Amino acid sequence: MQALVTFVKDETELDRVFAGGVPKGEITDANPVQAVTMNRSGGLALYGQRDNLTVAQQRFDLICYGQTRFEADAVLRKVAAVLRGLVRQVVDDVLLIRIVKAGGVLSLIDDDTDLPIEVQSFELVAEI
């Protein structure tokens, strides 16, 4: 997941991009709210099941925070476009092969921060 964090930071102007959740205390009244986290979301993960290649398919959730639902949605659209535009690239010594949408957008309120979040699932194919 760290390779995804690096990729998103490099391709957007967002600097508050995390894997596995937003660190406690990162979103406060003093900090700007726009933040992104990418979390493994389960589902079928294939590790070289089709042949002898060392390729993994992993589903993950993109979770975007904003001060308003509109802002959270704008962050999601920006990051989702970057993810979908990935063309076979090595990032942090990981070969990211492709990223595709695995579901629609879900609008929620984060329980910890009471802020709007927009969630969308993707599938990553990468060499492991």
Order of alpha helices (4+ residues) and beta strands (2+ residues): alpha-beta-beta-beta-beta-alpha-beta-beta-beta
